[in-house]
Amino acid sequence: MAIKVTMPRLSDTMTEGTVATWLKKVGDKVSEGDILAEIETDKATMEFESFNEGTLLHIGIQAGETAPVDSLLAIIGKEGEDISALLAGGDAPAAEAPKADAPAAEAKTETAAPAKAAELPKGVIVVTMPRLSDTMTEGTVATWLKKVGDTVAEGDILAEIETDKATMEFESFNAGTLLYIGIQEGSTAPVDSLLAIIGPAGTDISGVADNFTAGGAATASAPAAEETKAAPAAQATEAVAETSNGGRILASPLAKKIASDKGIQLSQVKGSGENGRIVKSDIENFTPSAQAQTAASAPAAKQEASAPAAPKVFVPAGEVYTEEIKNSQMRKIIAKRLSESLFTAPHYNLVIEVSMDEAMQARAAINSVPDTKVSFNDMVIKACALALKKHPKINSTWKEDAIIINHHVNIGVAVAVEDGLVVPVLKFTDAMSLSQIGGSVRDLAGRAKNKKLGPQEMEGSTFTVSNLGMFGITEFNSIINQPNSAILSVGAIVEKPVVKNGQIVVGNTMMLSLACDHRTIDGATGAQFLQTLKQYIESPVTMLA
């Protein structure tokens, strides 16, 4: 008897999946354990294997198409078996789906797929704005690496897309000619919006773009033909104008990273790639020009020479000047998440001062070991992890009907980046040594600043540490990083007079501020946590017990 295979739920946050590639075609024999397809989830592209054997009789979701979890993916059965009843919405045992069948939803998906295939010109693929992270609701096209009319091969990078967490390269899962661009550089659109259309060169796609709706439905419309044909030309002109105005520099992510590491300004580098795009070799072969340095210093020298010898009465003159900077995806999400946190969670702050004398001695001893480098922030993170194991209520999450106590400790470390703030996560921090914490934090922070973190590396935190001590900030209060219930703000180490054994001596102290969600953490509970944290930091040897 034929078996329905539905779109599987391959991650806890997955609501829909995209078939990146089919490794079997209709009529092929399928054995148990064979890889049927590669499915792109909200977190990764994963191989999906068959738990049944037989012949692949029907494919319900074509390569490049997206469908909700539990939609009809394929039908496997005996060769020549009649599956018309299943395609019409009849009952059959569902395979490889985590939940019971939903016949109505399946019937809807099954009938929609053939209709779509019939309405689109042959070989034409509609590419939509992908969901590149679990929190992404819209994306901004930072750079198009292909233009209308270019040939696209499977695996080519179509564009660089800015999400709420990073700028990521988006590759094509299809081959053909880029016929239409739906979202111009610098423009923002919701997930599943029309991003591009790929198909055979010269294909008439009039009406496809005008009648596209999020979710992939498009119908051909003859009256809109002239309008649609004119759109690519207008968009191409707009893109050229933006580039020629100098508003954006085309460069690969690797070239940007190398240039940043070497302190090279991309505006001084001539690109040898497609459309003048700067690539890795351009940065490696770049030699700074002496003329640029001379030109930069000339205005300053001229201004100094022309400075008046004596002060004059100031006469207000000039014009009001403002600059509007478009909000990035990261900045929008930061604003949304922190506003939600501050206005939904009743915050309160507890502050404690800790002595850092023994911690400074311990750190010096640890760092005297070859190839070992531990920061004060690493020591604070380790102390937090151990204190959270003793006070699990701090390591909690609020829900309307219950409080979730997390008995695993995943500490998020706030890292400042160019566009805002990201929080990479140290999984199972309590089990890590100080040197392992130090190495992991340096690796995650470095990749965060270069926008190379994966979405999974910024998920699952149960507590957060934010440190501004390196900027000389002695004390501050942070906004809770939900769904956490608390965040620790770490200030700078300050040398000042302190009282020890009735004597005034010079000591080193540091201020810690704990922001708590009063729904889950009472004041006494937060205070007890800070007392334990203070003991660990003031006597680092106790962290080894």
C-alpha positions as CSV (number, residue, x, y, z in Angstrom):
1,M,0.0,0.0,0.0
2,A,1.3,3.4,-0.9
3,I,2.6,5.6,1.9
4,K,2.5,9.4,2.2
5,V,5.8,11.1,3.2
6,T,5.2,14.5,4.7
7,M,7.5,17.5,5.3
8,P,9.4,16.6,8.5
9,R,10.0,18.8,11.5
10,L,13.8,18.8,11.6
11,S,14.3,21.4,14.4
12,D,12.3,22.6,17.4
13,T,11.6,26.0,15.8
14,M,10.9,24.7,12.2
15,T,7.5,25.6,10.8
16,E,8.2,25.1,7.1
17,G,11.0,23.7,5.0
18,T,12.4,24.2,1.5
19,V,13.4,21.3,-0.7
20,A,17.0,22.2,-1.7
21,T,17.6,19.2,-3.9
22,W,15.8,15.9,-4.8
23,L,18.3,13.0,-4.8
24,K,15.6,10.6,-6.2
25,K,13.2,11.2,-9.1
26,V,9.8,9.7,-9.8
27,G,10.2,6.1,-10.8
28,D,13.4,5.5,-8.8
29,K,13.6,2.6,-6.4
30,V,13.9,3.7,-2.8
31,S,15.4,1.5,0.0
32,E,15.1,2.1,3.7
33,G,17.9,4.5,4.7
34,D,18.3,6.1,1.2
35,I,18.6,9.9,1.1
36,L,15.4,11.2,-0.5
37,A,16.2,14.9,-0.5
38,E,18.2,17.8,1.1
39,I,15.8,20.0,3.1
40,E,16.6,23.5,4.1
41,T,15.2,24.3,7.6
42,D,15.3,27.6,9.5
43,K,18.8,26.6,10.9
44,A,20.6,24.4,8.3
45,T,20.3,22.2,5.2
46,M,19.9,18.6,6.2
47,E,19.7,15.3,4.5
48,F,16.3,13.6,4.8
49,E,16.3,9.8,4.6
50,S,13.5,7.4,3.8
51,F,12.2,5.0,6.5
52,N,10.3,3.1,3.9
53,E,11.1,1.2,0.7
54,G,9.4,0.9,-2.7
55,T,9.2,3.1,-5.8
56,L,8.9,6.9,-5.7
57,L,5.5,7.5,-7.3
58,H,5.0,11.2,-6.7
59,I,6.8,14.3,-5.6
60,G,4.6,16.9,-4.0
61,I,7.1,19.7,-3.3
62,Q,9.5,20.5,-6.1
63,A,13.2,21.6,-5.6
64,G,13.3,25.2,-4.5
65,E,9.8,25.2,-3.2
66,T,8.8,25.9,0.4
67,A,6.0,24.3,2.3
68,P,4.7,24.0,5.9
69,V,5.6,21.1,8.2
70,D,3.3,18.0,7.5
71,S,2.7,19.1,3.9
72,L,2.7,16.2,1.3
73,L,6.4,15.7,0.3
74,A,6.2,12.5,-1.6
75,I,4.4,9.2,-2.1
76,I,6.2,5.8,-2.0
77,G,4.6,2.5,-3.0
78,K,4.6,-0.4,-5.4
79,E,5.6,0.3,-9.0
80,G,2.4,1.1,-11.1
81,E,0.2,1.4,-8.0
82,D,-2.8,3.7,-8.4
83,I,-2.4,6.8,-6.2
84,S,-5.2,8.9,-7.6
85,A,-7.2,8.5,-4.4
86,L,-4.3,9.8,-2.3
87,L,-3.7,12.8,-4.6
88,A,-7.5,13.6,-4.3
89,G,-7.2,13.7,-0.5
90,G,-7.9,10.1,0.5
91,D,-6.6,8.6,3.7
92,A,-3.3,6.7,3.9
93,P,-0.8,6.0,6.6
94,A,1.6,9.0,7.0
95,A,5.3,8.3,7.1
96,E,8.1,10.2,8.7
97,A,5.9,13.0,10.2
98,P,6.1,13.8,13.9
99,K,2.3,14.4,14.2
100,A,-0.9,12.8,13.0
101,D,-2.0,13.5,9.4
102,A,-4.0,16.6,8.6
103,P,-6.0,15.4,5.5
104,A,-7.5,18.8,4.7
105,A,-4.1,20.6,4.8
106,E,-2.5,17.8,2.6
107,A,-5.3,18.0,0.0
108,K,-4.8,21.8,-0.2
109,T,-1.0,21.4,-0.7
110,E,-1.4,18.6,-3.2
111,T,-3.8,20.6,-5.4
112,A,-1.9,23.8,-5.1
113,A,1.4,22.3,-6.3
114,P,0.2,21.2,-9.8
115,A,-1.7,24.4,-10.2
116,K,1.4,26.5,-9.6
117,A,3.5,24.4,-12.0
118,A,0.8,24.9,-14.7
119,E,0.6,28.6,-14.2
120,L,4.4,29.4,-14.3
121,P,6.2,29.2,-17.6
122,K,8.2,26.0,-18.1
123,G,11.5,26.0,-16.2
124,V,10.8,29.2,-14.4
125,I,11.6,29.2,-10.6
126,V,10.4,31.9,-8.2
127,V,13.0,32.7,-5.5
128,T,11.7,34.2,-2.3
129,M,13.3,36.0,0.6
130,P,14.8,33.2,2.7
131,R,14.4,32.8,6.5
132,L,18.1,32.7,7.5
133,S,17.6,32.7,11.3
134,D,15.0,31.6,13.7
135,T,14.0,35.2,14.6
136,M,14.2,36.6,11.1
137,T,10.9,38.2,9.8
138,E,12.3,40.4,7.1
139,G,15.6,40.8,5.3
140,T,17.6,43.6,3.5
141,V,19.4,42.9,0.3
142,A,22.9,44.3,1.0
143,T,24.5,43.5,-2.4
144,W,23.4,41.8,-5.6
145,L,26.2,39.7,-7.1
146,K,24.2,38.9,-10.2
147,K,22.2,41.2,-12.5
148,V,19.3,40.7,-14.8
149,G,20.4,38.7,-17.8
150,D,23.3,36.9,-16.0
151,T,23.7,33.2,-16.2
152,V,23.2,31.5,-12.8
153,A,24.7,28.1,-11.9
154,E,23.6,26.0,-9.0
155,G,25.7,27.1,-6.0
156,D,26.4,30.6,-7.3
157,I,26.0,33.4,-4.8
158,L,23.0,35.5,-5.8
159,A,23.1,38.2,-3.1
160,E,24.3,39.1,0.3
161,I,21.3,39.4,2.6
162,E,21.3,41.3,5.9
163,T,19.3,39.6,8.6
164,D,18.7,40.7,12.2
165,K,21.9,38.9,13.3
166,A,24.4,38.9,10.4
167,T,25.0,39.5,6.7
168,M,24.9,36.2,5.0
169,E,25.6,35.0,1.4
170,F,22.6,33.5,-0.3
171,E,23.3,30.9,-2.9
172,S,21.1,29.7,-5.7
173,F,19.7,26.1,-5.6
174,N,18.8,26.4,-9.3
175,A,20.4,27.0,-12.6
176,G,19.3,29.3,-15.4
177,T,19.2,33.0,-16.3
178,L,18.3,35.7,-13.8
179,L,15.2,37.1,-15.4
180,Y,13.9,39.5,-12.7
181,I,15.0,41.1,-9.4
182,G,12.2,41.9,-7.0
183,I,14.1,43.5,-4.1
184,Q,16.7,46.2,-4.9
185,E,19.9,46.7,-3.0
186,G,19.3,48.5,0.3
187,S,15.6,47.6,0.2
188,T,13.9,45.6,3.0
189,A,11.1,43.0,2.5
190,P,9.4,40.3,4.6
191,V,10.4,36.7,4.5
192,D,8.8,34.9,1.5
193,S,8.6,38.1,-0.6
194,L,9.5,37.8,-4.2
195,L,13.3,38.1,-4.4
196,A,14.1,37.0,-7.9
197,I,12.9,34.9,-10.9
198,I,15.2,32.4,-12.6
199,G,14.5,30.5,-15.8
200,P,15.6,29.8,-19.4
201,A,16.9,32.9,-21.2
202,G,14.3,34.8,-23.1
203,T,11.3,33.3,-21.2
204,D,8.3,35.6,-21.0
205,I,7.6,36.1,-17.3
206,S,5.0,38.9,-17.8
207,G,2.5,38.8,-15.1
208,V,4.4,36.5,-12.8
209,A,5.9,39.2,-10.6
210,D,2.8,41.4,-10.6
211,N,0.6,38.5,-9.4
212,F,3.0,36.9,-6.9
213,T,1.9,36.6,-3.3
214,A,3.9,35.6,-0.3
215,G,3.9,31.8,-0.1
216,G,4.7,31.3,-3.7
217,A,1.3,31.7,-5.6
218,A,1.6,33.4,-8.9
219,T,-0.8,33.6,-11.8
220,A,-0.1,34.8,-15.3
221,S,-1.8,38.0,-16.3
222,A,-1.7,39.3,-19.8
223,P,-2.8,43.0,-19.1
224,A,0.1,43.5,-16.8
225,A,2.7,42.4,-19.4
226,E,4.0,45.8,-20.4
227,E,4.3,46.9,-16.8
228,T,6.2,43.8,-15.8
229,K,8.6,44.0,-18.8
230,A,9.4,47.6,-18.0
231,A,10.2,46.8,-14.3
232,P,13.6,45.1,-14.8
233,A,14.9,48.0,-16.9
234,A,13.8,50.5,-14.3
235,Q,15.3,48.5,-11.5
236,A,18.6,48.0,-13.4
237,T,18.9,51.8,-13.9
238,E,18.2,52.4,-10.2
239,A,20.9,49.9,-9.1
240,V,23.5,51.4,-11.4
241,A,22.7,54.9,-10.1
242,E,23.1,53.8,-6.5
243,T,26.5,52.2,-7.3
244,S,27.7,55.1,-9.3
245,N,26.9,57.5,-6.6
246,G,29.4,55.8,-4.4
247,G,26.9,54.9,-1.7
248,R,27.9,51.2,-1.6
249,I,31.2,49.4,-2.2
250,L,30.9,45.9,-3.7
251,A,33.2,43.5,-1.8
252,S,33.1,39.8,-0.8
253,P,32.7,39.0,3.0
254,L,36.2,37.5,3.1
255,A,37.7,40.6,1.5
256,K,35.9,42.8,4.0
257,K,37.3,40.7,6.9
258,I,40.9,40.8,5.6
259,A,40.6,44.5,4.9
260,S,39.3,45.1,8.5
261,D,42.1,43.0,10.0
262,K,44.8,45.0,8.0
263,G,43.2,48.4,8.5
264,I,42.6,48.9,4.8
265,Q,39.8,51.2,3.6
266,L,37.8,49.5,0.9
267,S,37.2,52.9,-0.9
268,Q,41.0,52.9,-1.8
269,V,40.9,49.4,-3.3
270,K,40.1,48.8,-7.0
271,G,38.1,45.6,-7.4
272,S,39.0,43.1,-10.1
273,G,35.8,40.9,-9.7
274,E,32.5,41.0,-11.4
275,N,31.1,44.6,-11.7
276,G,34.2,45.9,-9.9
277,R,33.6,43.7,-6.8
278,I,36.6,43.6,-4.4
279,V,37.8,40.1,-3.8
280,K,40.4,38.5,-1.6
281,S,43.3,38.9,-4.0
282,D,42.6,42.6,-4.4
283,I,43.1,43.1,-0.6
284,E,46.2,40.9,-0.4
285,N,47.9,42.8,-3.3
286,F,46.9,46.3,-2.2
287,T,49.6,48.8,-1.4
288,P,48.6,52.0,0.4
289,S,49.3,55.1,-1.7
290,A,51.4,57.9,-0.3
291,Q,49.3,60.4,-2.2
292,A,46.3,59.4,-0.2
293,Q,48.1,60.2,3.1
294,T,49.5,63.5,1.7
295,A,46.0,64.5,0.5
296,A,44.5,63.7,3.9
297,S,47.1,65.8,5.7
298,A,47.0,68.7,3.3
299,P,43.6,70.1,4.5
300,A,44.6,69.9,8.1
301,A,47.8,71.8,7.5
302,K,46.0,74.4,5.4
303,Q,43.4,74.9,8.2
304,E,46.1,75.2,10.8
305,A,48.0,77.9,8.8
306,S,44.8,79.9,8.3
307,A,43.8,79.8,11.9
308,P,43.4,83.4,13.4
309,A,46.1,84.6,15.7
310,A,43.6,86.2,18.1
311,P,40.1,85.1,19.1
312,K,37.3,87.0,17.4
313,V,33.7,87.6,18.3
314,F,31.7,84.6,17.2
315,V,28.9,85.4,14.7
316,P,26.4,82.5,14.4
317,A,26.4,81.4,10.7
318,G,25.9,78.3,8.7
319,E,23.1,75.8,8.1
320,V,21.3,73.2,10.1
321,Y,22.7,69.8,9.1
322,T,21.2,66.4,9.9
323,E,22.0,62.9,8.6
324,E,19.5,60.1,8.4
325,I,20.9,56.6,8.8
326,K,18.6,53.8,7.7
327,N,18.0,51.3,10.5
328,S,19.6,47.9,9.9
329,Q,17.8,44.7,10.5
330,M,20.0,44.1,13.6
331,R,19.1,47.6,15.0
332,K,15.3,47.0,14.4
333,I,15.4,43.6,16.2
334,I,17.4,45.1,19.1
335,A,14.8,47.9,19.5
336,K,11.9,45.4,19.3
337,R,13.4,42.8,21.7
338,L,14.6,45.2,24.3
339,S,11.4,47.3,24.3
340,E,9.4,44.1,24.8
341,S,11.7,43.0,27.6
342,L,11.6,46.4,29.5
343,F,7.9,46.9,29.1
344,T,6.8,43.4,29.9
345,A,9.2,42.3,32.6
346,P,9.2,44.2,35.9
347,H,12.9,45.0,36.2
348,Y,14.8,45.7,39.5
349,N,18.5,46.0,40.1
350,L,20.7,44.7,42.9
351,V,24.2,46.1,43.2
352,I,27.2,44.7,45.1
353,E,30.9,45.7,45.4
354,V,33.5,42.9,45.3
355,S,37.2,43.0,46.2
356,M,39.4,42.0,43.2
357,D,42.8,41.7,45.0
358,E,42.9,37.9,45.2
359,A,41.3,37.6,41.7
360,M,44.2,39.8,40.3
361,Q,46.8,37.6,41.9
362,A,45.1,34.4,40.7
363,R,44.8,35.7,37.2
364,A,48.5,36.6,37.1
365,A,49.4,33.1,38.3
366,I,47.1,31.4,35.7
367,N,48.4,33.5,32.8
368,S,52.0,32.7,33.7
369,V,51.3,29.2,32.3
370,P,52.5,29.0,28.7
371,D,49.7,29.4,26.0
372,T,47.2,30.3,28.6
373,K,45.2,33.6,28.6
374,V,42.3,34.3,31.0
375,S,40.6,37.6,31.5
376,F,38.7,38.9,34.5
377,N,35.5,38.6,32.4
378,D,36.2,34.8,32.0
379,M,36.6,34.5,35.8
380,V,33.2,36.3,36.3
381,I,31.5,34.0,33.7
382,K,32.9,30.9,35.5
383,A,31.8,32.3,38.9
384,C,28.3,33.0,37.5
385,A,28.0,29.4,36.1
386,L,28.9,27.9,39.5
387,A,26.6,30.3,41.4
388,L,23.7,29.5,39.1
389,K,24.0,25.8,39.9
390,K,23.5,26.7,43.6
391,H,20.7,29.2,42.9
392,P,18.7,27.6,40.0
393,K,15.8,30.1,40.4
394,I,18.0,32.8,38.8
395,N,18.5,30.4,35.9
396,S,14.8,30.5,35.0
397,T,12.3,31.5,32.3
398,W,8.8,33.0,32.8
399,K,5.7,31.6,31.1
400,E,2.1,32.6,31.7
401,D,1.2,29.2,33.3
402,A,4.5,28.2,34.8
403,I,8.1,29.1,35.7
404,I,10.7,27.0,33.8
405,I,13.8,26.2,35.9
406,N,16.8,25.5,33.7
407,H,19.2,23.0,35.3
408,H,21.6,23.3,32.5
409,V,23.7,26.5,32.4
410,N,24.1,28.3,29.1
411,I,25.6,31.8,29.5
412,G,25.3,34.4,26.9
413,V,28.1,36.9,26.5
414,A,27.1,40.4,25.2
415,V,29.4,41.5,22.3
416,A,29.4,44.9,20.8
417,V,29.5,44.9,17.0
418,E,29.4,47.6,14.4
419,D,25.6,47.6,13.9
420,G,24.7,47.0,17.5
421,L,24.9,44.0,19.9
422,V,24.9,40.2,19.6
423,V,24.9,37.6,22.4
424,P,26.8,34.4,21.5
425,V,26.2,31.5,23.9
426,L,28.6,29.3,25.9
427,K,26.7,26.0,26.1
428,F,27.1,24.1,29.4
429,T,29.3,26.8,30.9
430,D,29.5,25.2,34.3
431,A,31.4,22.2,32.9
432,M,34.1,24.4,31.2
433,S,37.5,25.3,32.7
434,L,38.6,28.9,32.8
435,S,41.0,28.5,29.9
436,Q,38.2,26.8,27.8
437,I,35.9,29.7,28.6
438,G,38.6,32.2,27.6
439,G,39.3,30.5,24.3
440,S,35.6,30.1,23.5
441,V,34.8,33.8,24.3
442,R,37.6,35.0,22.1
443,D,36.6,32.8,19.2
444,L,32.9,33.7,19.4
445,A,33.6,37.5,19.9
446,G,35.9,37.5,16.9
447,R,33.5,35.8,14.6
448,A,30.6,38.0,15.9
449,K,32.5,41.2,14.9
450,N,33.0,39.7,11.4
451,K,29.4,38.6,11.2
452,K,30.4,34.9,10.9
453,L,28.4,33.5,13.7
454,G,25.8,30.9,12.9
455,P,22.2,31.3,14.2
456,Q,22.6,28.2,16.4
457,E,25.5,29.9,18.2
458,M,23.3,32.7,19.5
459,E,20.4,30.6,20.8
460,G,19.5,28.9,24.0
461,S,21.0,31.2,26.7
462,T,19.7,30.9,30.3
463,F,21.7,33.8,31.8
464,T,23.6,36.8,30.3
465,V,26.8,38.7,31.2
466,S,27.4,42.2,29.9
467,N,30.8,43.9,30.6
468,L,31.7,47.5,30.0
469,G,34.6,47.6,32.3
470,M,37.1,47.9,29.4
471,F,35.6,51.3,28.6
472,G,36.1,52.6,32.1
473,I,32.4,52.3,33.1
474,T,32.3,51.6,36.8
475,E,28.6,50.8,37.2
476,F,25.6,50.4,34.9
477,N,22.3,48.6,34.6
478,S,21.4,46.3,31.6
479,I,18.0,45.3,30.1
480,I,17.2,41.6,30.6
481,N,17.9,39.4,27.5
482,Q,14.6,37.5,27.4
483,P,13.7,34.7,27.8
484,N,16.4,34.9,30.5
485,S,15.2,36.1,34.0
486,A,18.4,38.0,34.8
487,I,21.5,39.7,33.4
488,L,24.7,40.7,35.2
489,S,26.4,44.0,34.4
490,V,30.1,44.1,35.1
491,G,32.0,47.4,35.7
492,A,35.7,48.3,35.7
493,I,38.2,47.4,38.4
494,V,38.9,50.6,40.4
495,E,41.9,51.2,42.7
496,K,40.8,53.1,45.7
497,P,41.1,53.4,49.5
498,V,39.4,50.5,51.3
499,V,39.1,49.4,55.0
500,K,40.7,46.1,55.9
501,N,41.1,44.9,59.5
502,G,40.3,48.4,60.7
503,Q,43.0,50.0,58.5
504,I,42.7,52.2,55.4
505,V,44.7,50.6,52.6
506,V,44.8,50.7,48.8
507,G,42.5,48.1,47.3
508,N,41.0,47.0,44.0
509,T,37.2,46.8,43.7
510,M,34.6,46.1,41.1
511,M,30.8,46.8,41.0
512,L,28.4,44.2,39.9
513,S,24.7,45.0,39.1
514,L,22.1,42.2,38.7
515,A,19.0,43.1,36.8
516,C,16.2,40.7,37.7
517,D,12.7,39.9,36.4
518,H,10.5,40.2,39.5
519,R,8.0,37.7,38.1
520,T,10.5,34.9,38.6
521,I,13.1,36.2,41.0
522,D,12.4,37.8,44.4
523,G,14.8,40.3,45.9
524,A,16.1,37.9,48.6
525,T,16.8,35.2,46.0
526,G,18.8,37.7,43.8
527,A,20.7,38.9,46.9
528,Q,21.7,35.4,47.9
529,F,22.9,34.7,44.3
530,L,25.1,37.9,44.5
531,Q,26.5,36.8,47.9
532,T,27.6,33.4,46.4
533,L,29.0,35.1,43.3
534,K,31.0,37.5,45.5
535,Q,32.5,34.6,47.4
536,Y,33.7,32.9,44.3
537,I,35.2,36.1,42.8
538,E,36.9,37.2,46.0
539,S,38.4,33.8,46.5
540,P,38.9,32.2,43.1
541,V,40.4,29.0,44.6
542,T,36.9,28.1,45.8
543,M,35.9,27.7,42.1
544,L,38.1,24.6,42.0
545,A,36.3,22.9,44.9
